[in-house]
Amino acid sequence: MVGATLDWTKDLERWLRPFLGRLNHKTRRRMCPAYVSGLIGPGERKSIQPMAERLALGSYDRLHHFISSGVWDAAPIEAELLVQADKLVGGRDAVLVIDDTAMLKKGKHSVGVAPQYCSALGKIANCQTLVSLTLARREVPIMLALRLFLPESWTSDRSRLKRAGVPKAYRKPRAKSEVALEELDRIIAAGVRFGCVLTDAGYGQSASFRQGLTVRELSWAVGIPRHLKVYPADVKMIRPAARRGRPRRSIPNVLSRSAEDMLGKAQWRKISWRLGTKGKLKARFAALRVRVADGSTQWIRDKSKQHLPGEEVWLVGEHRATGEKKYYLANLPTKADLRTLAATIKARWVCEQAHQQLKEEIGLDHFEGRCWQGLHRHALMTMIAYAFLQHRRLATAKRKKKNRRPTAPANSARRTSRHSHAVRPATTITTVPTLPKMDMQRPAA
């Protein structure tokens, strides 16, 4: 047990060196590994005081100062996290998942806390909401960014923002999709490699968000509500004859329809996109090319103002065995087949796994401070701890694969296809160990 403990602590020491090199004070370079070790090690509570007691630091003041009130810039550490994450799971076959996660809170003084939708409960609750961006490849996720969303009850109260130490750059009202795009720009600027952006209907229903992804020349697949309007891909713009006066503006030759209605007569096929713990995961899917009704608005015939046709994309429907129906839009190439579309869309689930592990095993939602700086520094340390555990997980999988050394059959060599998709989601799973658990036992004196 002691040997295993020394093994992971030495590995952590080596792995944290690039991060510590970006901290320009020796005390901070000691507190950072201590905090990350406390998050990784055993213990139900991962707040500052219990971790300090388990780490035998004597007083928790230095750990508290490091996270909540110390004067240091987190940006270089955030940048190093992007570098290390890209080394671990970055690549053209990686996906970047945009989502958010809620943390239940009592009271009203913790930064960002307000009655708002809580995904864990599926209803309105008093909580904080963090917008998350997760990089994943071969079902191994690493969290890249966690940024607090501020509801209107906060952005409209300047004194409240000031008391919580919210930086001026974050005080203006912003939708979650705007927060996500800002974090996405930081990730792109750092050179993180991924093939496709995935998100649910909470973000996908926003026309400005989808257009923002397209402007950035990214491949994307997003959930949408069933009532979102689309046009057939072959919609034409016509100019109605004017009886008198100046010519009328061009309008579509057909009216837009809901996504659900558009797929009403489509051909549905049962698709298996990956292996789960209980066998193949399957559902019925259908897809067709459409143009989204998210262009400029205009009066069309005797209807109220309608959105004109926008970008041509894939409309995908999913019918689950439970009877639940889901709808998606994706700007993947026109030659993408239904299996590729389904596998890409369903790759989003890894972020939910990451959220759960960050909370249950590393204590993302255990922070007890009230200020902006402390919350984001704690979140950053949890992301570093999580990335380290994924590093260990991948290293274990690599060693096991190396030890197998299978003999390739003589006829296995084939010419690989030259055709390259923007995204190549895997439909078979490479066995990777679960997130490793660490023991904090120390050798006896």
C-alpha positions in Angstrom: 0.0 0.0 0.0 2.8 2.4 0.9 4.6 1.5 -2.3 1.6 2.3 -4.4 1.1 5.6 -2.5 4.7 6.6 -3.2 4.3 5.6 -6.8 1.4 7.9 -7.5 2.8 10.8 -5.4 6.1 10.7 -7.3 4.2 10.5 -10.6 2.1 13.5 -9.5 5.2 15.5 -8.6 6.7 14.8 -12.1 3.4 15.6 -13.9 2.8 18.9 -12.1 6.3 20.3 -13.0 5.0 22.3 -16.0 2.2 23.8 -13.9 4.6 24.7 -11.0 6.9 26.3 -13.5 4.2 28.9 -14.2 3.8 29.8 -10.5 6.4 32.3 -9.5 6.5 31.9 -5.8 7.9 29.0 -3.8 5.0 28.9 -1.3 2.5 28.6 -4.1 4.6 25.9 -5.7 4.2 23.9 -2.4 0.5 24.6 -1.9 -0.5 23.6 -5.5 0.7 20.0 -5.2 -0.8 19.8 -1.6 -4.2 21.0 -2.8 -4.3 18.6 -5.8 -3.2 15.7 -3.6 -6.0 16.5 -1.2 -8.5 16.4 -4.0 -7.2 13.1 -5.3 -6.8 11.4 -2.0 -9.5 9.7 0.2 -12.0 11.5 2.4 -15.6 12.4 1.9 -15.2 16.2 2.0 -12.8 17.9 -0.4 -13.1 21.4 1.1 -10.1 23.2 2.5 -10.2 22.5 6.2 -10.7 18.7 6.0 -8.0 18.4 3.3 -5.5 20.3 5.4 -6.2 18.0 8.3 -5.7 14.9 6.2 -2.5 16.3 4.7 -1.2 17.1 8.2 -0.5 20.7 7.3 -1.1 21.9 10.9 -3.2 24.9 9.9 -5.4 25.3 6.9 -4.6 29.1 6.6 -1.9 28.7 3.9 -4.1 26.4 1.8 -7.0 28.8 2.2 -4.8 31.8 1.2 -3.5 29.9 -1.9 -7.1 29.3 -3.2 -9.1 32.2 -2.0 -7.1 35.3 -1.4 -3.5 34.9 -2.7 -2.4 37.3 -5.4 -1.5 35.2 -8.4 -2.8 34.9 -12.0 -4.6 31.7 -12.8 -4.3 32.3 -16.6 -0.9 30.7 -17.1 -2.0 27.6 -15.1 -5.2 27.4 -17.3 -3.0 27.7 -20.4 -0.8 24.8 -19.2 -3.9 22.6 -18.6 -4.8 23.1 -22.2 -1.3 22.1 -23.3 -1.3 18.9 -21.2 -4.9 18.0 -22.1 -4.1 18.3 -25.8 -1.1 16.0 -25.3 -3.3 13.4 -23.7 -6.4 13.3 -25.8 -6.2 16.0 -28.5 -6.5 15.1 -32.2 -8.7 15.2 -35.2 -10.8 12.3 -33.9 -11.3 14.1 -30.5 -14.6 15.9 -29.7 -15.1 19.1 -27.7 -18.3 18.9 -25.6 -20.0 22.1 -24.4 -22.4 21.7 -21.5 -23.0 23.0 -18.0 -23.2 21.5 -14.6 -25.1 22.8 -11.5 -23.9 22.7 -7.9 -26.6 22.9 -5.2 -26.1 25.7 -2.7 -28.0 27.1 0.3 -28.3 30.8 1.0 -27.8 33.7 -1.3 -24.2 35.0 -0.7 -22.1 32.5 -2.7 -21.2 34.0 -6.0 -23.7 33.2 -8.8 -26.1 31.3 -6.6 -29.8 31.8 -7.5 -32.9 29.8 -8.3 -32.2 28.4 -11.7 -32.5 25.2 -13.7 -30.5 22.4 -12.0 -29.7 19.6 -14.5 -29.0 17.1 -11.7 -32.6 17.5 -10.3 -34.3 18.4 -13.6 -36.0 21.4 -12.0 -35.5 24.9 -10.7 -33.3 24.9 -7.6 -31.0 27.2 -5.6 -27.6 26.5 -7.3 -24.5 27.7 -9.1 -24.1 26.9 -12.8 -20.7 26.3 -14.4 -20.4 26.3 -18.2 -18.1 23.4 -19.1 -15.9 22.5 -22.1 -14.6 18.9 -22.2 -12.1 17.4 -24.6 -12.6 13.7 -25.2 -11.0 11.0 -27.4 -11.8 7.3 -27.3 -14.2 7.9 -24.4 -11.5 9.5 -22.2 -12.7 13.0 -21.2 -10.6 15.8 -19.8 -12.2 19.0 -18.6 -10.7 22.1 -20.2 -12.8 24.9 -18.8 -15.3 25.7 -16.0 -16.7 29.2 -16.0 -19.4 30.5 -13.7 -22.7 31.7 -15.3 -24.1 34.8 -13.6 -28.0 35.0 -13.7 -29.7 38.4 -14.1 -30.3 38.7 -10.4 -26.5 39.0 -10.1 -25.6 41.0 -13.2 -28.2 43.7 -12.2 -26.8 44.1 -8.7 -23.4 45.9 -8.9 -22.8 46.0 -5.1 -23.4 42.2 -5.0 -20.9 41.6 -7.8 -18.3 43.8 -6.1 -18.7 42.0 -2.7 -18.2 38.6 -4.5 -15.0 39.9 -6.2 -16.4 39.3 -9.8 -13.9 40.8 -12.3 -15.2 43.7 -14.3 -14.9 41.8 -17.5 -17.4 39.2 -16.3 -20.0 41.6 -14.8 -22.1 42.3 -17.9 -25.1 40.1 -18.7 -24.1 37.1 -20.9 -26.0 34.0 -22.0 -24.4 30.6 -21.3 -23.8 30.3 -25.0 -21.8 33.5 -25.0 -19.7 32.3 -22.1 -19.1 29.0 -24.0 -18.0 30.8 -27.2 -15.6 33.0 -25.2 -14.0 29.9 -23.6 -14.0 28.2 -27.0 -11.9 31.0 -28.4 -9.4 30.6 -25.7 -9.1 26.9 -26.4 -8.7 27.4 -30.1 -6.1 30.1 -29.6 -4.1 27.6 -27.5 -4.0 25.2 -30.4 -6.1 22.4 -28.8 -6.9 19.8 -31.5 -10.4 18.4 -31.9 -12.6 17.4 -34.8 -16.2 18.4 -33.8 -18.1 20.5 -31.3 -21.0 18.8 -29.5 -23.7 20.2 -27.3 -27.3 19.7 -26.2 -30.5 21.6 -27.0 -29.8 24.1 -24.3 -27.1 25.6 -26.5 -28.1 24.2 -29.9 -31.4 26.0 -30.0 -29.5 29.3 -30.2 -29.1 30.5 -33.8 -26.3 32.9 -32.8 -24.4 30.1 -31.1 -24.7 27.7 -34.1 -23.7 30.6 -36.4 -20.8 31.4 -34.1 -19.5 27.8 -34.5 -19.8 28.0 -38.3 -18.0 31.4 -38.5 -15.2 29.8 -36.6 -15.1 27.1 -39.3 -15.8 24.3 -36.9 -17.7 21.0 -37.4 -20.6 20.7 -35.0 -23.5 18.6 -34.0 -26.1 20.0 -31.6 -29.3 19.1 -29.9 -32.4 21.1 -30.8 -36.1 21.3 -29.6 -38.6 19.4 -31.7 -40.4 22.6 -32.7 -37.3 24.4 -34.2 -38.2 25.4 -37.8 -36.4 24.2 -40.9 -36.9 24.3 -44.7 -36.3 21.5 -47.2 -32.8 21.6 -48.6 -34.1 22.4 -52.1 -36.1 25.5 -51.0 -36.0 28.3 -53.6 -36.2 32.0 -53.1 -38.8 33.6 -55.4 -39.9 37.2 -55.9 -43.7 37.6 -55.8 -45.3 39.7 -58.5 -46.2 43.1 -57.3 -49.5 44.6 -58.5 -48.1 48.1 -58.1 -45.3 50.0 -56.5 -41.7 48.7 -56.1 -40.9 45.0 -56.4 -41.4 42.8 -53.4 -38.5 41.1 -51.6 -37.7 37.5 -52.4 -39.4 34.9 -50.2 -39.1 31.1 -49.9 -41.3 29.1 -52.2 -42.4 26.9 -49.2 -43.1 27.6 -45.6 -40.8 26.4 -42.8 -41.8 23.3 -40.7 -40.9 22.0 -37.3 -38.0 19.5 -37.1 -40.4 16.9 -35.8 -42.8 17.4 -38.7 -40.0 17.4 -41.3 -38.9 13.9 -40.2 -42.4 12.6 -40.0 -42.2 10.6 -43.2 -38.5 9.9 -43.1 -37.0 6.3 -43.3 -35.9 5.3 -39.8 -33.1 2.7 -39.3 -31.9 0.9 -36.1 -28.3 2.0 -35.5 -25.8 0.7 -32.9 -23.2 3.4 -32.2 -21.1 1.7 -29.4 -20.9 -1.1 -26.9 -22.1 -0.4 -23.4 -21.8 -2.4 -20.2 -24.9 -4.4 -21.1 -24.3 -4.8 -24.8 -24.8 -2.7 -27.9 -26.4 0.7 -27.5 -29.1 1.1 -30.1 -31.9 3.4 -31.2 -33.7 4.3 -34.4 -32.4 7.2 -36.4 -33.4 9.2 -39.5 -31.6 12.0 -41.2 -32.1 14.4 -44.1 -30.6 17.6 -45.4 -32.4 20.8 -44.5 -31.8 24.5 -44.3 -32.3 26.0 -40.9 -34.9 28.8 -40.5 -32.4 31.1 -38.8 -31.8 33.8 -41.4 -33.1 37.3 -41.3 -36.8 37.8 -40.5 -39.3 38.9 -43.2 -43.1 39.0 -43.7 -44.0 35.9 -45.8 -47.4 35.7 -47.4 -50.2 36.2 -44.9 -48.0 34.8 -42.0 -46.3 36.8 -39.3 -42.6 37.5 -39.6 -40.7 34.4 -40.5 -37.0 33.5 -40.5 -35.5 33.0 -44.0 -33.5 29.9 -44.9 -30.0 29.8 -43.5 -27.2 27.2 -43.6 -27.8 23.8 -45.1 -27.1 21.1 -42.5 -28.2 17.6 -41.5 -31.4 17.2 -39.5 -31.2 14.0 -37.4 -33.9 12.4 -35.4 -33.6 9.7 -32.7 -36.3 7.4 -31.4 -35.3 5.7 -28.2 -36.6 2.4 -26.9 -38.2 4.3 -24.0 -40.4 6.2 -26.5 -38.4 9.4 -26.1 -37.7 11.4 -29.2 -34.7 13.7 -29.7 -33.7 16.0 -32.6 -30.3 17.3 -33.7 -28.6 19.5 -36.3 -25.1 18.8 -37.7 -23.0 20.5 -40.3 -21.0 17.3 -41.1 -20.3 16.7 -44.8 -23.2 15.7 -47.1 -21.5 12.3 -47.7 -21.6 11.4 -43.9 -23.6 8.2 -43.4 -26.3 7.7 -40.8 -24.0 5.6 -38.5 -21.4 8.4 -38.5 -24.0 11.0 -37.7 -25.4 8.9 -34.9 -22.0 8.0 -33.4 -20.9 11.6 -33.5 -24.1 12.9 -31.8 -24.0 10.2 -29.1 -20.3 11.0 -28.2 -21.6 13.8 -26.1 -22.3 11.6 -23.1 -18.7 11.6 -21.9 -19.1 15.1 -20.4 -21.8 13.8 -18.1 -19.4 11.1 -16.9 -16.7 13.8 -16.3 -19.2 16.0 -14.4 -20.1 13.1 -12.1 -16.6 12.1 -11.4 -15.4 15.6 -10.7 -18.1 16.0 -8.1 -18.2 12.5 -6.6 -14.5 11.7 -6.6 -12.6 15.0 -6.7 -15.0 17.4 -4.9 -15.8 20.0 -7.5 -19.0 21.0 -5.6 -17.3 20.9 -2.1 -15.9 24.4 -2.2 -17.3 26.4 0.8 -16.1 29.9 -0.1 -18.3 32.7 -1.5 -15.9 34.6 -3.9 -15.4 34.4 -7.6 -11.6 33.9 -7.4 -11.8 31.1 -4.8 -14.5 29.2 -6.7 -12.6 29.3 -10.1 -9.2 28.4 -8.5 -10.8 25.4 -6.8 -12.4 24.4 -10.1 -9.1 24.8 -11.8 -7.4 22.5 -9.2 -10.1 19.9 -9.7 -9.6 19.9 -13.5 -5.8 19.5 -13.0 -6.4 16.6 -10.6 -8.8 15.0 -13.0 -6.4 15.4 -15.9 -3.7 13.7 -13.8 -6.0 10.7 -13.1 -6.7 10.4 -16.8 -3.0 10.5 -17.5 -2.6 7.6 -15.1 -5.5 5.8 -16.6 -4.1 6.1 -20.2 -0.7 5.0 -19.0 -2.1 1.9 -17.4 -4.0 1.1 -20.6 -0.9 1.6 -22.7 1.1 -0.8 -20.5 -1.6 -3.5 -20.7 -1.7 -3.1 -24.5 2.1 -3.4 -24.7 2.1 -6.5 -22.6 -0.4 -8.3 -24.8 1.7 -8.1 -27.9 -0.8 -9.8 -30.3 0.6 -11.5 -33.4 -0.9 -10.0 -36.5 -2.3 -12.5 -39.1 -0.5 -12.6 -42.4 -3.5 -11.4 -44.3 -4.4 -8.5 -42.0 -2.5 -5.9 -43.9 -4.9 -3.8 -46.1 -4.7 -0.6 -48.0 -6.2 2.1 -45.8 -8.8 4.3 -47.3 -7.7 7.7 -48.5 -11.1 9.2 -47.8 -11.0 11.3 -44.7 -14.0 12.5 -42.7 -14.0 15.6 -40.5 -14.9 13.4 -37.6 -14.3 9.6 -37.2 -16.2 8.5 -34.1 -15.3 5.0 -33.0 -18.1 2.4 -32.9 -16.0 -0.1 -30.9 -14.5 0.6 -27.6 -10.8 0.4 -26.7 -10.7 -1.0 -23.2 -9.4 1.7 -20.8 -9.3 1.2 -17.0 -11.7 3.2 -14.9 -10.6 6.4 -13.1 -7.9 5.2 -10.6 -8.4 5.7 -6.9 -5.5 6.9 -4.7 -4.5 6.1 -1.2 -3.0 8.8 1.0 -1.3 6.5 3.6 2.2 7.5 4.5 5.1 5.3 5.5 5.6 4.9 9.2 8.3 6.9 10.8 
